[in-house]
Amino acid sequence: MSDLRAEAEALDGKDELAAKREEFVLYETVYLDGNSLGALPANVPGRLAEVMTHEWGELRIRSWSESGWWTAPERIGDRIAPLVGAAPGQIVVGDSTSVNVFKALVAAVRIARDPGNPSGGRDEIVVDATTFPTDGYIAESAARLTGCRLIPVAPGDVPGVLGDRTAAVLLNHADYRTGRLHDLPGLTAAVHAAGAPVVWDLCHTAGALPVGLDEHGVDLAVGCTYKYLNGGPGSPAYLYVREALQPRFDSPLPGWNSHAEPFGMRAEFEAADGALRGRVGTPDILSMLALEASLDAWDGVSIDAVRAKSLALTDFFLRCVGAYVPTGRVESLTPAAHAERGSQVALRCEGAGDVMRRLIEQGVVGDFRAPDVLRFGFTPLYVSFGDAERAARILARTLS
């Protein structure tokens, strides 16, 4: 046995989260694609069967009240809240990340502007130029809708373009290609100093590391639930609205679910109190309740322990890659500094698409981003140090 394989066994033996691995369906695969789709929690199929046969099949319409369907968006939001550093009553679950980005960004512009002069003054939206494409598309549409000019810049350059014309800023907490972690506290403070609100996209960090939304005074945030939160394919996203801003949150997508009296069926819209203003239409109950069941895996888990294991896993994987992979075959794009690293490792590699295909054939599942990036996501709840060593060893064999 190699020294690194022995070290992996020793690290797994000391891992305080190791027992969590048994709560997921993994088979024999080294699954390093949780940054795209989390593994299936073992309790979810049974819960969905109960929802379909009893709640939908027997209770039917009564389940909106008797089974708690109606309150699921805010109830599940309160379960996500501690994972992103938020107090209860500030997160509502529903819709997709893209829809929530649109709601949050347009609402942020409306918050920033003087109610007496809604079309003047602040007319610039700053967006992360390296963002996931959909966020950029949404930002461009929001700019057209609000009469703003879009300013795409790298996150590190944001402070230099802020000013009294800044209406809102949309940023990603981590770069989806490289896993680079951006400075949420520092950038939030810079945006606030310019008198504008900030919207953070947490898709690649929630469930992998502490976020601290309340602690750092974040205004609005969105995120998906199918990556590190393991909610399932297409599971609903969430929207965070800081409590102090909730009375001013003016959603561009008001729906009957966000009405103060949803069953009053009044022609005039009156927004509900609190984070419920972020609701729109009828919740997607099946996927929402699957997500709720998946969150049981977080019972008794400290997000600080998750972060510690994430960093240890990515450090160890990079060491194994350095030891096993022939010199010059891959280049790490992942920051070495822990403060700048999310929970994935990105390796630049010639022929990366074909390399990933061959890895998957050998039981190591990561993913590929054009033109030449291999991505390996490390979900601390179920990825082991043995997985990290095996993945690096098979990568080296594939590249030899």
N, C-alpha and C positions, 0 to 999 in steps of 0.2 A: 504494500500500500504506500502511495506517495505521501510525503509530508503534508501536502495541502489536503488530501483526502482525510488524513488522520486529524488535521486541524478542524476540518469541517465537522467531523463527528464530535469532536470535543465541544465546538461552539454550539452545535445542536443540542448537546447534552446539558448545556447551561442556559439554553434559551427559555426565558419565562413565558414566551408566547407559543412555545412548541405545541402545546395541547390544542391550540386553536385549529391547527392543521386538520385535525380529525373532524372538524365541523364543516368541511368542504368536500365536494366531489372532485377528485383529482386524477384517479386511476394512476397510471405509471408515468404520466407526462410530467416533464419539467415545464411548468406553465409560467412563462415570463411575459405574458401579454395582458396582465391585469390593468395596465394603463390604457388599454383599449376596451376590454370587457373582462370584468372580474369573474372568478370561478363561481360555480353554483354552490350556495350554502345548502347543506344536506337537509335542513328543515323546510326549505321552501316548497318542494313538491307536495308534501303532506298538507301544508297550509293552503296551497292553491286548490288542492282537491276538496278541502273543507269549504273553501269559499264557493267553489262551483257547485258542489252537490248539496250543501246545506243552506248557505246564505243566499246564493242565486237560485238554486234548484228548488228549495223548500220554502224559505222565507220570502224570496223574490223581493218585491218592492218594499217590504217591511224592513229589509236590511239597511236601508238608508238611515233609519233611526235605531233599530234594535241591534244591528251589528256595527254601528258606528261609521258607516260609509261616509256620511255627510261631513263628519269632522276629521276625516283621515288627512286631508292636506295640512292642517295646522298641527294635528297630533303627531304625525310623522315628522313634520318640520321641527317640532320640539325635541325629537329623538336625534335628529341630525345636529341640532344646535350645539351641544357640547363638543362635537367632533370638529367644529370650526370656530370654537371660542365665542359662542353667542348665548345670551340669556334667552329663556323661553319667550314666545310671543313675537318673534322677529323673523321667522322663516315660515314660508308656505310652500308646499310641494305641489307641483303640477306643471303641465305643458313641457316643452322641450327647452334645452339650453338656449337655442336660437331665439325662441319666442320670449324667454325671460330676459335675454340680453336686450332685445328690442324694447320691452317694457321698461327695464331699468334705465337704459340710456336716454330714451325720450323723456322719461320722468325726471332724470337728473338734469337735463337741459331746462325743463320747466321749473325745477326747484331753484336753479341758479339765476334765473331771470327775475327782474323786478316785475311783480304782478301788474304794476301800473304801466309798464312799457314792455310787454311780452315779446315784441319782435325786435327790440333794440338791445344795445349794449353787448352782451356776451353772445358771440356768434361763431365760436370755433369749438370743434370737437377734436380732441387729441386721442389718437388711437395707436396702440402697439403695432408698429409696422411689421413685426415678426409673428403676428397673431395667427391662430388657426383661421383659415380662409373665411369660414362663416361669420366670425366676429367682425371681420373687415367688411364683408358684404352688408351685414346689419348696420354697421356704423355708417357706411356710405348712404344707405337708405334713410337712416335716422337724420343724417345731416341734411339731405334733400327735404325731408318732411319738416324739419324745424328751421330751415333757412340758414343753416350753418355751413361753414367751410371745414372740410376734413383735413386734419394735419397728422399724417402718419410719421411716427418717429420710433426709433429703438427705445425701449424702456429707460435705459440709462441716460438718454438725452431729453427725457420729458421735462425736467426742471427748467431747461434752457428755453423752452417754447411756451411756458405758462405766462399768463398775464391777465389783465383786466378784461380781455375779450374771451377768455377760456370759459366755455359753458359746461363742459363735462370732459372727463377722461376715462377711457376704457382700456384696462390693462389685464394681461394674463399673469397669474401668480407664478406659473412655470412655463417655459417654452416647450411646446409639444414635441419639437424635433429633438432638442438636445437635453431636455430636463433641467436646463438652467433655471434656478430659482431667483426671482426678482425681489427687490427690496420693498415689500409691502408697507412696513412702517414708515420708512423714509420717503417713499413716493407719495403715500397718503398724506403725510405732513406737508410735502411740497405743494400738492394740489390744493390742500386746505389753505395754505398761506396765500395762494392766488385767489382765494374766495370761491372756489368751484368744488363740486362734488366729484367723487371718483367711484367707478364701477369696477369691481374685480371679478375676473373669471377664475374660478377655483377648480375647474374640471380635473386638473392634473396634480392637485395637492390635497384636496379634502379626503381624509381617511388615510393619508400617508404621512402627514406632519402637522404640527400645531399651526393654526392660521391666526387666531387672535383677533377676530373681527371687532368685538366690543373693545378689547384692550387698546387697539390701534385706531379706534374711531372711524372705521370704514363706514361709508354711507350706504352703499348698495353692493350686493354681491350675488353671483349666480353660479350654478355648478350642476354637473350631471351626477347621476347616482349609479351608473353602470360600470364605473372603473373601480377605484379603490373601495367604494361602498358596496360593490357586489350586488346591485339591485336587479340585474338581468338586462337582456338586450332591449333597448328602447325604454328603459324604466324612466319614470318622470323626473324632471329636473327640479331645482328649487330656487327660490328667490328670497334673499335677505334684505330687509328694509330696517335700517337702524331706528330704534324706537322713537327717538327725538324727531325723525323726519317723517314718520308715518302720517301725521295729519296733512303733510304737504305732498305726499306721494300721489301724483295725478297720472294714473295709468293711461297709456294711449289705447289700451284694449279693455275698456270696461265691459263687463259681462254680467249676466244675472247672478252668477256666483259671488261677485264682488259687490253686489248691491247691499245696502243696509237692511233691506227687507226683500230677500231673494224670492220669497213666495208671495209678495205683495203684487207682483206683476204690474208695477206702475210704469207708465211711459217715461217719466222723468228719472234720470239716474241720480242716485244719492250713494256715495261711496260708503262702504262699511268702515268700521273703525279698525285700526291696527293693520297688521300684515295681511289680513283678509282682503285688503284692497288689491293684492297681487293675484287673487284668483280671477278666472275668466269664465270658463264654461264648466260643464259637467266633468268631474274628475274621472280619470281612467282607472277604474277601481281594481281590475285584475292585476295590472302591473304595479299599482300603488301598494296593494296589500302584499304582493310578492316582495316589494322593497321593504315594507315594514317587517316582514318575517326575516329578511336577510340581515336587518340591523340587530337582531338578537345576538349575532356573532360578536358584537361590540360590548356585550354585557361584561362588566368587570375589567375592561381593557382601558389602559391609560394611553392617551395619544402621545404622551412623552415617551412611553416605552416603545410604541410603534415607531416613532422617529429614531430612537436610539438603534433599534434593530435595522431599520431602513438604511441608515448610514453605515452600520457594520456590514450589512449584506453587500451594498454597492462597493464599499472599500474592498471587501474580500473578493468579490467577482473581478474587480479591476486588477487585483494582485494575481489572481489565477490566470486572467487573460495575459498579463505581462509575463508570467512564468511559462505558459503553455503555447501561446500563439507565436508562430515564427515572426521574427523582427520585420517590421515594415508592412505587414499584411493588413493591420487595422490601425486606425488613429482614433483615440478617444475624444469625443466632443463634449463629454461630461466634465463640468468643473471639478477640479480637485478639492477646492475649498468647500467644507461642509455647509457654510452659510449660503453658498450659491448653488447647492445641489438639491434637486427634488428627489424622486424615488425611482429614477430610471437611469440606465446607462445607454448612451448612444455611441456607436462605433461607426466611423466612416470606413467603407470597405469597397474595393473594386468588385463589381458584379454582385452587389449586395442583394438584389432581388433573387438571384439564383442561389446564393449562399443561404438565405433564409429559407427558401423552399427545401433545400437539402437538410437544413437543421430540423425543420418540422418533420420531415420524413424519418428522422432519427429520434423523434420524441422530445425535441427542444423547441418550444413554441414561443417565438418573439414576433416582431413584425418589421416591415420594411417601409421606409419613407424615401421616395424618389429625391434625388437620383441615386444616392449611394449610402444611405444610412440604415444600419441595423439598430433596432430599438429593443431593449430588454427592460421590462417593467418589473419592479420588485415589490410585491404586496406582502408586507410583513406578517399578516395574519396566517398566511399559508405557505409562503416560500421559505425553504430551509437553506442552511449553508451548504448542505449536501447538494441541493439543486444548483446553487451557484457554481460549485466546483465541477459538477457534471456538465453543466452548460458550457463552461469555458473549455473543458477537456474535449467535448465533442466539436466545439467551434474550431479548436486547434486542429483536430483530425480532419475536419472538412476543408480547412484551408491548406493543409499540407500537400 
